[in-house]
């Protein structure tokens, strides 16, 4: 590839122009001029100007004002000043003749120091009178001269109060690990409390996430939401008004509030409030008092009552493996045992144990057991000191078994209704509001806990024969299921009635188990007739197996209410409306 004469000529012409420009620039500028440059990572800034003297020093935690007061500096104001100083560079420098008169008598002196010992001092004067075109002349002596505009002028004109940050604590909420309170009461007695954020192994909880606890000797859990909110309010605590500096602390504070982070600790000293404001100061800066709003510190004035956990039963319902209820009046007990894996859908049973009211193994209502556990975890203390405590014999004991241990509580209904007494073993009674009757929830009667589903025919099993017999032993009606799936009937029953009754008897569910719980029936039921049900299940092509059930049916106990007696175990129950409707035609016999 050959280079043409035209291309070579253009290259040489560009080189010549560059040389001319290079020689021309030094000849038009003062050879003694050097641009003024400030350290890029300063640790000290000192400004003397019309607003006074301001000294800023950088520490590990950030910038602080050390003159004319000692207090953490507003990071946004400091960053604005640092940003403007960083723009003072040789590339932006424009020489201003020192003989030009200053626009005003305002002058500043700024000193910027760095960790490496570098320090730059500059005298600053204002030139120009029109806003927007005014220029600052920074004379650094032998270090050079530079110019800056309106943004740096505004930063230099900030008053010392503009650099003062109104936040009290430097420790952010996410870093707080402990809070300590020391209070002096009216009698001069000092009380101490402490809260600590830590992970503790807890029975009933599989996860050990960090949580707030009161330290010994109290040693109980703090309310998660309230304590988190109270700690956040400390990190967001702002000064209502700064007071004049003082040389000595006049008197002993009424409260000392300490906040501990990962590697630092701050103590706030507080004096009694006046007109909703309380005087306070930091322990490491007692010469700078200020005022705080009292209502922000209300939770810390009585932390035990304000921040203690209101949940007396704190556990995970899915982890419960067993429930034992004991009536302390007569010593009777009932045990519910989970027979499936832990979770919300696990199956429960009532085993036959010594001292248990269960005389035979029964399946427990899953919904009933889970509802009981949810009710316990939903309890919230409404009054820590009940006026009247129920006698010890009125209390019932509730024991919950977990894989890692056991929790035990004592519960007693409040005679006034709508509330219950609850306490850990050997603990103080507490009052909790409740919307349901407690008597049923602490019952040791198996009928109050057993599953509502008494009969559920499996696939391939069906009702094959039904015989209705009166109290004298006479057959009232009979229905048989034929091979064509039609019902053959005799007596006072039709095919449609037989089909409806058979469908209802395929799934027998109890609405309730005790006839005495019905408000309209306080006496034993009057039996009207009995029904014998034969269930047939297919057992291959050769034969089929049959089982028989027998029920007694009462007369109507009220509007659309009938009581059944399962003769196999003597259980009385009120069936679901579908079965009541199917039995109604014969209930008046």
C-alpha positions, -999 to +999 in steps of 0.1 A: +000+000+000+015+034-011+010+067+007-001+094-016+015+128-017-018+145-005-019+123+026+017+130+035+012+167+030-018+167+054+001+148+082+030+173+080+006+203+081-010+190+113+023+185+130+033+220+121+001+234+136+006+215+168+041+229+172+029+264+167+001+260+194+026+244+218+050+273+215+022+299+217+006+288+250+036+294+274+043+328+258+008+340+268+008+329+304+028+339+335+056+314+338+055+317+376+018+305+379+011+272+395-024+258+401-036+254+437-046+218+446-061+206+479-056+171+494-080+146+480-085+127+513-083+154+540-087+147+578-088+183+589-106+214+576-103+247+593-122+278+581-119+314+594-143+338+580-171+363+587-191+335+604-163+328+628-139+299+631-150+264+622-128+233+627-138+200+612-119+168+620-124+133+606-124+102+629-133+066+622-170+072+627-170+103+605-166+140+606-170+160+638-170+197+646-144+205+673-147+243+672-166+264+682-183+233+698-178+196+700-205+176+681-208+152+652-208+171+619-236+170+594-223+147+567-242+164+539-228+198+547-192+184+550-196+165+517-208+197+499-176+215+511-154+186+502-170+184+467-163+221+460-127+219+473-122+189+450-132+210+420-104+235+427-078+221+403-051+234+381-072+225+350-099+249+362-075+276+375-077+311+360-051+336+369-065+368+385-042+398+389-035+403+426-037+441+420-074+439+412-095+452+441-117+428+462-155+431+457-161+431+495-144+431+528-153+394+534-122+373+535-117+337+544-087+316+554-089+279+548-066+251+559-069+216+546-047+188+561-043+151+552-030+120+570+003+120+550+012+154+566+003+175+535-014+207+545-026+235+522-035+270+535-052+295+512-064+331+517-097+337+498-110+370+485-142+377+466-140+395+432-170+407+412-202+422+423-229+405+401-244+374+416-237+345+394-205+359+380-186+365+412-153+347+416-133+336+445-095+341+444-076+314+463-041+324+470-020+296+484+013+316+484+040+294+469+016+266+464-002+286+437-033+306+429-067+292+418-103+304+413-137+291+422-173+302+417-206+307+436-209+270+449-177+273+470-188+308+481-220+293+495-202+264+512-178+288+529-206+310+540-222+282+561-226+290+598-213+267+625-249+257+633-253+244+597-226+218+604-242+206+636-261+173+633-293+171+654-291+133+658-282+122+693-268+087+688-243+078+661-251+040+663-277+030+637-306+007+647-293-023+629-260-022+648-276-019+683-269-050+704-278-039+739-296-011+758-291-004+794-313+018+817-304+032+851-331+051+869-333+069+902-368+070+918-382+097+941-366+080+972-332+081+956-331+043+950-314+033+918-329+006+895-312-011+866-325-029+836-308-043+805-320-056+772-298-077+749-302-089+714-290-125+711-299-159+698-311-184+724-322-220+721-359-220+730-382-249+736-410-248+710-390-229+684-369-246+658-353-213+646-330-194+669-330-160+653-317-131+674-344-116+697-345-091+725-344-104+760-343-087+794-311-096+812-308-112+846-323-112+871-355-106+850-345-130+822-377-130+801-384-122+765-392-087+753-419-079+728-404-082+693-424-054+677-424-029+705-388-033+714-377-030+678-397+001+674-383+016+707-347+008+696-353+024+663-367+055+680-333+058+699-313+057+667-337+083+652-336+105+683-332+141+674-324+172+694-354+195+699-331+225+708-295+229+718-287+248+750-257+270+757-225+253+766-216+247+802-185+239+822-200+215+848-230+192+852-253+207+878-268+176+894-271+139+890-293+128+861-326+109+868-319+084+841-289+071+822-296+054+789-268+034+773-267+021+737-241-004+726-232-013+691-207-037+676-176-019+688-188+013+705-210+025+733-228+058+740-245+069+772-273+096+773-278+113+806-314+126+811-329+150+837-366+153+847-389+168+821-404+203+822-433+213+798-429+181+778-391+186+772-363+170+792-327+182+794-300+157+783-264+154+773-240+127+762-217+113+789-186+119+767-197+155+759-213+168+791-205+205+782-231+204+754-267+201+768-298+199+747-335+193+750-355+162+739-392+155+736-402+134+766-428+113+747-401+098+725-385+083+756-417+071+772-411+034+765-377+036+783-391+052+815-408+019+825-393-007+801-404-038+821-441-030+817-438-012+783-415-036+765-420-071+780-435-097+758-473-098+758-473-133+744-474-158+773-474-189+750-446-184+724-441-216+704-446-230+669-479-250+667-465-272+639-438-285+663-461-298+690-460-336+693-484-340+723-509-322+745-517-332+780-546-315+799-550-320+836-579-309+858-563-300+892-596-303+910-600-341+906-566-350+890-582-363+858-562-358+826-564-363+789-535-368+764-535-360+727-507-374+707-497-366+671-493-398+651-482-383+619-453-360+609-452-325+624-472-299+605-506-283+602-522-315+587-508-341+611-533-367+625-539-369+663-552-396+686-562-401+722-542-430+737-553-449+767-530-440+796-530-443+833-552-415+848-566-406+814-603-401+808-600-419+775-611-455+780-604-465+744-583-452+716-601-424+696-591-402+667-588-365+676-602-337+654-572-322+636-590-289+633-599-289+670-563-296+681-548-270+657-573-244+668-564-250+704-527-244+697-534-213+676-556-200+705-527-204+729-502-186+707-528-158+700-532-150+737-520-115+747-516-102+782-540-073+790-532-069+827-501-081+844-516-079+879-551-093+883-571-080+912-586-114+921-568-147+916-588-179+912-582-206+938-555-231+930-581-259+925-597-239+897-566-240+876-560-266+848-526-276+836-516-276+799-484-295+789-470-293+754-444-318+742-418-309+716-388-327+702-365-305+723-384-304+756-417-295+772-437-263+780-462-262+808-489-236+817-518-233+841-551-218+829-582-207+848-613-190+835-621-155+849-655-156+867-664-123+851-662-139+817-644-129+785-609-133+801-587-161+814-559-163+839-527-179+825-493-185+841-462-205+835-456-231+863-445-213+894-450-179+876-471-149+882-507-150+870-515-129+839-548-119+824-555-125+787-586-115+768-604-144+750-635-144+728-645-180+733-655-202+763-625-215+781-643-244+797-645-263+764-608-256+756-595-270+788-619-299+790-606-334+798-637-351+783-628-372+752-660-362+735-649-326+733-618-336+714-627-366+692-630-362+655-664-352+641-662-379+614-675-412+629-680-432+598-666-427+563-670-456+539-640-463+518-641-467+480-657-500+471-678-501+503-715-492+503-746-495+524-763-527+514-792-531+539-810-508+564-836-521+590-857-498+611-869-513+644-892-497+670-887-498+708-908-530+710-885-549+686-909-548+656-895-541+622-909-508+609-892-508+575-864-525+556-845-517+524-821-538+504-797-528+476-800-550+446-774-560+421-789-534+397-782-507+423-819-502+430-834-503+464-861-530+473-882-518+502-907-532+527-928-513+552-928-476+558-900-465+535-898-457+498-870-462+474-862-425+473-861-423+511-838-454+512-814-439+487-813-406+507-808-424+540-781-447+526-762-417+512-763-399+546-752-431+565-721-434+542-706-404+559-717-400+595-704-368+611-713-354+645-723-318+649-718-322+687-713-351+711-732-342+743-769-339+744-766-320+778-749-291+759-781-284+740-799-254+756-833-269+749-827-303+764-814-309+799-829-344+802-819-378+787-832-383+752-863-404+745-855-431+720-879-435+691-865-464+671-833-481+661-816-486+628-794-515+618-770-507+589-752-534+570-721-522+550-708-544+522-673-542+508-661-561+477-635-587+484-626-599+449-649-618+425-657-647+448-672-631+478-679-599+497-676-590+534-703-574+555-702-553+587-731-541+608-737-508+626-765-501+651-778-467+661-806-456+684-826-426+672-843-402+696-874-382+692-869-346+680-851-326+707-859-293+691-861-277+657-844-300+633-825-318+660-822-355+666-798-374+689-781-407+679-766-433+701-738-455+686-745-488+704-710-501+697-693-476+721-723-458+737-715-424+721-744-399+719-741-373+693-761-348+672-756-357+636-751-332+607-783-317+591-782-341+561-786-372+583-812-355+605-833-347+574-831-383+562-842-396+597-870-371+603-899-391+587-896-418+615-884-396+644-920-391+657-928-429+660 
